[in-house]
């Protein structure tokens, strides 16, 4: 646990930049995260069996080296904590009209961290109304700020209460009296509901009894169910909300016992749901409902990232409207949260708070982190590694996610004096700091001017989300820098035209078409020689959910632009010719994902190729399979681990210990060309032709006809 200095988060479209005054530690969620983080590898594996399975799957397909990198990328990364805060707006994105600089806002979501500065999407922020700036009294304003920091927990509790769908005068039991449970009790009482609180902790029971519950009992005490029955005149509870976090089936089974016939059980906490069917759930015909976090909009990329709201007439209570309702209850003093806050720490002393939570060294409930808002703020890059003597290549990374950390950065020579890692920029300050430290960059930043305006940086790697590729490529070319961009090059033909016009100088432009550099591909190319070819490339792509950013047309561009470009480039490399025409057809799909598609290509030398990109197959099947036919010979590659060449003589076979898709050679050739002043490993003509052919795949799907290409 560390408090570290990181770059400010980037201010993306649809976001606001907030200077925190207070943030709330969610002792349950964050305490569990910290406990797991402090365990050894065996302990972590026991806590996360699903992730262990993922590791084994990666090991089978990609080999030990890639698996090790993937695991260590997770284990060695800084992981920011916190998801509920309040502060003052200090900047807004150009497309924001709902907020302005100086507004006081309460924030939620994974970017509402324990940090001096946070960047939060607009639908995860609400204005805090009231005397927060001292119009009436400084004490009143500070009290409102502290209570407003409970924003996220308030929205979660409110959504659970809404799922219970209770009426005035009905009875609800709340099992689990941590922060979420106490807030749920407060909301229920404010709604005119009779409230029963239950917990294993006597101090939590006492606090609820004194502040927010009509009755409160310690679970396990004799006669609790009978007391609840008497309180409800033998009817039972109209609803039971479970806010506890436990591996035990006790809460879900006890909820069934105390609920009335046809009652409701709402699961807001982290509890197993393998309840005993009889006698309660079956005979009472109980209704079990899950409560999804803050409410409708949660996990929806259109709502949370793009800021597209649901019409109130159809979705009355979204996560944002839940937050706003919570803040209004605080402002009007319909609820009072003062009794919830038991501790307050400065940001620098925050690790002590987590020690207290994990060790349970003293009683606690609501724990606030307070920030020094009088401290002057300055947005600047953060020095990390010592400055080195200039080499032939001054290198920077923009974006450094899983692929960059697993396949690009480890394959850049760390002992080559001609290559100096200068700066890294990502949207998250913690990721920038992690990558800068791990790969010895001189600084990390959130300001692109520190990259493009730095004369010592002459080579930029771009590994961001796809919709920002063209912007950064253009800026790199316009500032006379060599640029490597992870595929795709861009998402529109208009962007492609701009890049073609800009790529007329001496700067090297490279796209991460790594398959052609794979060792087995190099051998096959050498043995099959040149000439017209018939090519088949089958990809068992596996499904990706429709709500993934990759499938989003404006962010990821879809899987054809994002991945099929690889296989078109492979075929162009094998036959040594550019694509001439494209015809594609897709399996009918109600969501129009176009990720189960057959693509037929004709090349200028007469070669033909078929790409079978299928997302509807078995996950156990090897992902990529290639067959190349030419002049009486056939080459076969199986998942970049096995090669066969069939011809007139003995079958040539080559098998690798692990999968190698060519990233190391690709980077070596690209950086070598810059150092030696040689030609780029892939010419601009090839890059543009392959990109244009990828767009033609989509055009052919729309027009249902062959699309001819011109180069």
N, C-alpha and C positions, 0 to 999 in steps of 0.2 A: 504494500500500500504506500503510494507516494502522492505528494502534491507537487506537480511539475509545471514548468512554464512551457506552454505550447503556442503556436501561432493562433491568431483569431480564426474562428471558423469562416468559411467563405459565405458570402451573401448571395445565395442562388435566387433564381426567379421564383416569385411567390413567397419569399421569406422576409422576415424582419430580424434585425440584429438587436439583441437585448443585453443590457448591463444588469446583471443580477443584484438584487438586494438581499433576498433570502432564497434558499432552496431547502426542500424537505427530504430527509433520509427516510425511505420506506424500509423500516427495519426488517420486515418479513422478506420481501423480494431481494433487496440488496444484501441483507445479512446472509441469505442462502447462497447468493452469488459469491460473496467473500469466503464463506466457509468452504465451498467447493474449490475456489481458487487456491486456498491454502493447503489443500490436500495434495499428496503425492500422486504420481501417475496412476497407480492402482486405484486409489480413492476416487480420482477423477473418472476413471473408466467405470467404476461401479455406479457413480452418480449419473453418468450419461451413456447408457448402453446403446442407444440409437446412434450416437456419434462413433462409438467403437465399431459398430457394423459398417458405418460409412468408411472408416479408416481401412477396414478389411477389404471392402469393395474396391477402394482406390489402389490398395496394394496388389490386388489380383490383376487389375487392368493396366496400371501405370508403373508398377515396380516400386522397389524400396526407396529410391532416391526421391521421386516425386511425392511419395507418401510422407516421407520424413519432412520434406519442405512444407507440405500442406499442414501437417500436425504442428510443426514448430512455428509456422506463421500465426496460428491461433494462440499457442502457449506463450510465445514471446512478445505478443502485442500488448500495448497499453489498452485497457478496456475501461472507458469512462463510466462512472456511476451516476445515478440520479435521473429522474424523469418528471420532476415537479418543481416549479420555481416561479418567482415573481421579480420583476425589475422594470427598468425604464428603457424605452426604445431609443437607440442611438443611431440607427440607420434603417432604411427600407429599400427593398428592391424596386426598380423602376416601374414594375407592373402592380405595385401595391397602392391601393387607394383607401383601404379600410383603416390604416394606422398611419400615424405621423410621428416624427421625432419628438420626444418628450412625453408621449403617452406612457402611462404605467399599465403593464400587462401581466397577466398570469399565464404561464405556459405549461404545456404537457408534451409527452412523447419522448422518444429516445434521444432527441437532440437537446432536450431541456435539462442539461447535465448540471452537476455541481461544478460550476466554472464561472469566472468573472464575466465572460462574454459567451453568449449562446446565439445560434442562428436557428430559428424555428419557423416552420411553415405557417401561413396565416390562419388556416383552419384549426391549428392547435394552440392558438392564442386568443385570449379575450381581454378586453379592457377592464381595468379595476376602477370602479367608480367609488367616490367617497373622499374623505379628508386625508388622502395619502400624502399630499404635499404640504400639509400643515396649514390648510385654510382655517381650521378651527383650533387644532392643537397638534403638536408634534407627537405626543403620546398616542393620540387617537389614530393618527396616520400610520405610526409604526405598528400599532396593534392590527390594523387592517392589512398591512403588508405581510405580517407574520401569518395571519389566518389565510390570506390569499395564496400563500406558498403551498397550501394543502390542495391546490387546484386539481391535480391529477387523481389523487386518492378520493377527493370529493366526487369527481365525475364517475369513477369506477363504482363507488358506493351508490351513487344516485342511479346508475344504470341497473344495478342489482335490485334496488327498490322498485324501479319501473317494471322490471321483469316480473316482480311479484304481483303487480296489478291489483293492489288492495283498495278497499273502500273505507270511508270514514267509519270508525268504530270497530273495525276488524282487528284481529290479533295476529302478530307476527313474532316468531322467535328468531333470534340471531345467534348462530353457533360460531364462536370465535370472536373475541372482544379485543383484538388488536386495533390498530388505527382504522382499518376498513370496517370492522364490526362496530366500533364506537360511532363512526360517522354514519353508518347505516341506521343505527339506533336513533341518532339525532334527526335524520331525515324522516324516519317513520313517526317519531313523536310530533314533529312539525306538521305532519300530514294528518294528525288525529288518529293514528293507529296505536293500539295498546301493544307495548313492547316487552318482550322477555329476552334477557341476555344470558348467554351460557358460555362458559369457558373453563378450562382446567386450572387456570391461574386465579387464585383467590384475590390478588390485588386488582386484576382486570375486572373481576366480578364486582368488587367493592366500588371501583371507579364508575362502572356503568350504573350501578344501583343509585349512586349519589348524583349522577349527571344526566343520564339519557335513557334509563330503562325503568319500567313500572315494577318489574321483578327481575332479579338476577340470581343465578344459581351456578355453583361449581359443578361441572360435569363429574359424574362418579359419586356424588352424594346420594345417600339413600332417599328415595321418595320424590326425586325431582319430577319424574313423569306424572306422578299422582298430584303434585302441587300444580303443575301446568294444567292438568285435567280439571282440577277444582277451579283454577283461575278462569278457565274458558267454559265453565258450567258443563263440563263433560264433553263439549264439542271437539276440542282440540284446536290447534293453531290453523288459521286460514292459510298461512304460508310460513315456510321456514327458509331463511337465507343463511347459507353456509359461507362464512368468510374465513374459515380456518385454513391453515396450511399444514397438512399432515399426511403421512402414508397410511394412516389407520382408516379402516372402514367404519369406525365408531360414529363419526359425525353424520355420515349419510344414512346409516341404519337408525340412529337415534332420531334424525329428522323424520324418517318414516313413522316412527313410533308416536311422536307427539303431534304430527299433522292430522287434521281432520279428514274425513272421507271426502274425496274429490278435491283435496287441498293441493297446494303447489310447493315444490322444493326447488329453490334457486341456488345454483352453484356459482358463487362468485370467487371463492378461494381455490387453492390448489389441493384438491382432495380426490382420491380414487372414487369411481362411481360404480364399482362392482358390488352393488348392494344386495342384501338378502331379499329375494323376490317375495317370499311369504314369511310372516303373515301380513305385513303392512302394505307394501307397494302394490301387490297384486289385489288384495282384498279391498283396499281403500281406493283403488284406481287413481293413484297419485300422479300428478303432472310434474315431470322433472324438466326444468329449463336451465340452460347454460346462459350466463351473463358474460357477454364479450367485452371485457375491458371497459373503455370509456363510453362505448355506445356505437350506434350506426356510423359508419365512416372509417372505423378502425380497420387497418390493414388494406384499405382501398386506396390504390395508388392515385386514382383520379381525385379522390377527396383529400387525402393527406398531402400529396406532393404537388398536384396540379391545382388544388384549391377549388375544385368544382363542387359546389354545395348541392345537397338534396333539397328539393322544394319542401318547405315546412308543411304544406298542405298534405303531403304524402308521407314524409318522414318527420314527424313533429319534433322528436328529440334525438338530434345527432350528438356526436361527442362534443362538438363546439357549443351547441345549445345547452348540453348538460353542464359544461364548464361555466357558461354564462349564468345559468340558473343557480349554481353553487355560489358564485360570487355575489349574486343578488341577495341570497339568503344571509350571507355574511354582512353585507352592507346594511341591510335593514334589521340586523340583529335578531332575525328569526331563529338563528342558531348561534351558539357561542362556543368557539373552539379553544378558549383559553386553557381549559383543564387538560387538553390533549398534549400541549407542549411541556415536556419535562426537562429538556436539555437544549442548550444552544452552544454552538462551537464556531470559532472562526474557521475560514477555509484552511489555513495553515495547520490547525489542530484537528482537522476532520479525521485523520487516521485514528486518533484516540477514540472518536465516537464509534468507529467500526470495531475497535478492540472491545469496547464496552458491550456492543451488540453481540459479537461472536462469543465472548467469554461470559456474558450475562453477569458482569461484575456488580451491577446495581440495577434496581428497577428502572425502566424507561418506557416511554411510549412514543410521543412525537419528538423528533430530534431535528432541530433547524440548524442550517449553516448560514452564518451571517457574513456579509461581504463588506469590505472597506470601500464604500462608494465615494469617499473623498480622495482616494488615491488617484493620481493622474494616470490616464491610460494612453498608451502610445502603440499604434499598430506598426510592428516591425518584424523582420525576419529573426529567427532564433538561431544563434550560433550553436553548432553541435560538435563537429570534428575540427581539428586544427587545419588552418589554411595551408594548402600545398603549393609547391611551385607549379606554374602553368605547364600543361602538356599540350600535345597536338589536339586533344579532344577535351573540352570542358563540358561536362555532361549534366543534364538536368532531367528530372522526371516530373511530369504533370499527370497526376493520378497514379496510384500505386496500390491497387487492390489485389485480389487473390492471384490473378494471372501474372501480374507484374512481379509480385513477391515470390511466386513459385516457379516461373518459367523465364522471366526476363532478367531481373536483377542478379540472380545467382549465376547466370551465364555470362555476365560482363566481367572480364578479368579484373581481379582486385589487386594484382601485383604488377600491372603494366603502368610504368611511369608516364606513358603517353596519354593515359586516360585518367582524368581527375573528376571524381564525383562532386559536383558543386552544390546543387540545390534540389530540393524535392518539395512539391506543392500538391496537396490533396484538399478535398473539401472539409475534411476533419483534421483538426490540429493534432489530435492524438495519433492518428495514422501517420501524418507527416513526421512527427517526432519519432515514432517507432521505426519507420523506414530509414530516416536519416541516421539514427543511432546504429541500427543493424547493419547498414551498408556503407557507413562512414561518409555520408554527405557532409559538406561543410556547414550547410544551414538548411532549415526547413522554413516554409512560409505559406501564407494563404493569399499572397498578392502576386498575380502573374507578372507585374512590372519587375519584380525581383528576378524573374527568369528571363523575360524577353528584353528587358532593359540592361541586362548584365553582359558587358562586352567579353567577359572571360568565358561565357557559356556560348559554345558554337553548335551544340548538338542537343536536341530536345526529344525525349521520348514521351509519347502521349498514350496514356492507358486509362482514359476516363470513360464515362458512359458515352454511348455512340453518338448521341445528339450534339455533343460538344467537339467531336473530332475535327470537323471542317473548320470551325472557328479557330482552334488552336493551330491546325496545320497552316492555315492562311497567315496567321500572325507570325508563326515561325519562319515561313518563306519570306514574308515581307520584312522581317528583321535579319534576313540573310543567314538563317541558321539551318543546319542540317536537321531533318526531322524523320523520326521513326514513329509511325502511328499504328497502333493495334487495329486490326480490321474491325469494321469496314472503314474505308477512307472517308466516306460521307454518307448522308442519308437522302440526298436529292440530286437530280441531274443539274439543277442550278448551282449547287455547291461544287459539283464536279467541274463544271465549266469555269468557275472562279479559280479553283485550284489549278486547273490546266493553264490558265492565263498567268497565274502567279509563279508556276514552276518553270520559269524560263531562265533563271540565273544559274549560278554555279553550285547552289546548295543541293545536297543529296536528298531525295524524297524516297522513303521506303515504307511499304505496308507489310504488316506481319504475316505474309503468306509463307508460313514455315514449312509446309509439307514438302515442297520441292527440295528443301535442304536436308531432309531426313536421310540418314546413311543408306537405308535400304532402297530408297528412291534413287539416290545417286548411283548405286550399283546397278539397279535395273535399267536406268537410262543409258549407262555405259554399255551394258550387255545387249540391249535391244537395238541400239543405234538410232538412226534417223529414218525418216520416211513416213508415209501415211499410216495411221494406226486406227484401230477400233478399240474404244476404251469403255470400261464399265466401272463405276464407282458407287458402291452400295454403302449407305450410311444408316445404321440403326440408331437414330438420333435420340430416341426416348422422348417422352412428353415433358413439356414445361408448362406450368399453369398459365392460363390466359391472362391472369392479373400480374404476371411477372413483368418487370420493366423491360426485359428483352423482347417480349411479345408486343409491347406498346409501340405503335407506329411512330409516334413523335419522339420517343426516348431511345428505344432500342432498335427500332426499324423493322423488327421481325427477324425470324431465323434465316430467311433467304439472304437478306443483306448482311446479316451478322455472321453467318457461317458458310453458306453455300459458296460464297466467293472463294473460299479456300480451295474447293474442289474444281472450280472452273480454272483457277490459276494452275493447279496441279496438272490438269489435262493440257493446258496451253504450254506448260513447260515440257511435258513428255513429248508432244508432237512437234514442238518448236514453232508453233504457228498461232496466230491470233484468232479468236472466235469470229465466225462469219454470220451465223444465224442461230436463233434460239427458238425452240418450241417447248412449252411446258404445260403440264396438266396436273391438277391437284385433286386429292380425294375430297368429296363434298364435306364441308365442315360448318356447322351452324355458327361458329365463332369466327370463321374466315381467317384462321391462323396460317393457312397455307404451309404447314410444316410436315405434310405427308404429300410429297410431290415428285413427279417424274420429269426430268429435264433432258431434252435431246439437243445436242450442240453439233454444228458443222463448223469446221475450221478452214482457213484460207488455203491450206495445202491439201484439202480433201479429207482429212481425218474426221472421224465422227466419235462422239462420246455420249454416254447416257449416265446421268447422275440420278440414282434412286435414293432420295432423301426421305426416310420414313420415320415418323414419330410414334407409330402405333404398334411397334413390335415388342418382343420380350426384352426385358432389361438384362437378362443373362447373356444375350447375344453380343459377341464382340462388335464394337461400334463401327469400325471401318474395314471394308474389304475392297480390294482393287484387282481388276484383271485388265491386262493390256495385250492386244493381239497385233502382230506385225510380221510380215515376211516369214511365215512358218514358225515363228517363235511366240511364246506366251509367257508373260510375267504375272505373278500373283503376289500380292502383299496382304498379309493378315494382321490388321490392327497395329501396324508399324513395329511388329515384333518378329515376324517370319516372312521370308522371301523365297519364292520358287521361280526358276526360269526353266521352262520346258522348250526343247528344240529338237534338233536331229540327234544329238548325243545324250549323254547322261544328264539327268535333272540336276541343276545347280540349286543348292539349298543354303540358306543363311538364317540363323536364328540368334536373336539378341537376348541378353539376360532380362532386360526390361524394355519398355516402350520408349522409342526415341522418335519424336516428330520433327526434329531438326532445328529446335530453337537455338541450341548452342552454335551450330555452324552458321545459321542465319545471322546471328548477332556478330559472330567473328568476321564474316564476310562484309557486313555493313560497316562495322567500325574499321576494318582493315582498308576498305575502299576510301574512307575519309582520311585515314592516316597517310596512305600512300598516294592519294590523289588519283585513284583509279576510277573506273566506271562503276556505277551502282550495281549491286547484285541482281536487281530486277530493274529493267529500264522503265522510264516513265511511260513509254508507249504501251508496254505490257500491263503496267498498273492501271492505266486509264482504260485500256481495252477490256480487261477483266472486270473492272468496276462497271463499265457500261454494259457488259454482257449480263452482269448480275441484275441491274435495273431492267434489262430486257426480259429476264425470267418473269418478273412481276408484270411487265407490260403484256407479255404473252398470255399470262393467266387471265388478265383483264379482257384482252381482245379475243382470246381463244384462237389464235392464229400464229403463224411463224413470224418472228420479228427479225428483220435484216439489220445488220450492223455495218457502220462505216467507220473507218479509223483514219 
